[in-house]
Amino acid sequence: MSQPVTPPPRTAGPSPVVLDNAPPRRSKITGGLAALACAACCALPLLIAAGVLTGAGAAILEQTLLAVAAGLVVLALGMWWWHRRRSAQRAGAAGCGCGSTGCGC
């Protein structure tokens, strides 16, 4: 019969630096706005059928919404990348020991 193993005692060294890989709030909001612009673009046929928009107005609005949605997606991904980069730089400055093989925190 095996006995439970006791965990090793904790040392009183510095606490490890945690990298924040989650997207920041501003990136989530920008991504949500991009999804909203996409949903509005998908609703254009319904607006034409309801008589709210004409075909020409919907064509112009569709191109605008697609450009806005693409821009917002690029902006959200850029903010997430920038956030991860800054987080990794802070971890490196704290002596985390991140190298070319990844982070060994």
N, C-alpha and C positions, 0 to 999 in steps of 0.2 A: 504494500500500500504506500502511495507516495504522500509526502508531506507538502503543505503549501510553502512556497518560497517567499521569503520576506523581501520587499523591494530594497534596493541599496539606499543608504542615507543620502539626502540631498546636500549638496555642497553650498556654501554661502557665496558663490561666485555671482557675477552679474547676470541679470535675467537676459534670455535670448531676445534678439530683435526680431519682431514679426513683420514680414512683408505683407503689405495690404494689396492683394490682387483683385479685390472686388471693385467694380466700377463705382466711381464717386457719384454723389447725388446729381450733380449738374449733368453728368453723362447720361444717367438714367432719364432725367427730364428731357434732354435733347432727343434721346432715342424714342421716348414716348410721343414727342411732338412729330417726329418723323413717321411714326406709325399712324398718328392722327391724320397727317397729310396724305398718307397712302390710303387710309380709309375714306377720306373725302374724295380722293380720285376715283375710288371704286364706286362711290355713290353718285357719280356724275350721270350714268345712264338713267338712274331713278329720277334725278332732277330734270333731265330732258323729258322723260315720259310724263312728269307732273306738270310740265310747261313752265317751270321756273327758269330754265336756261334754254337758249337756242343752240343749235348745232355748232355755230361759229364760236359762240361764247364758251361752250363746253370744250372745244378744241384748244382754245387759248388757255383756259383754266387748267386743262389737263396737263399741258406742257409746263405751265408754271408750277403746278403741284408736284409734278415729277421732279423738276429741278430743285424745288425747295426740299422735298423728301431726301433726295440724294445728297444735297448739301448738309442737311441735318445729320444724316447717317455718318458722313465723313467727319463732321465736327464732333459727334459723340465718340466715335472711335479714336479720334485724335486726342480728345480730352482724357479718355481712358488710358491711352498709351502714355501720355504726359504724366498722369497720376502714377502709373506703375514705374515709370522712369525715375520720378522724384522719390518714390518710396524705396526703390533699390539704391539710389544714391545715399539716402539717409541711413539705410542699413549698412552700406559700405563704409560710411563715415563713422559709424558706431563700432566698427571692428568686427563685422559679421563674418568676413572671410569669403565673400562671394568671389568666385573666379569664373573662368571660361566654361567650366563644367557644370555650372549652376550654383545655387546658393547652399551652403552647408550650415545654415543657422540652426 
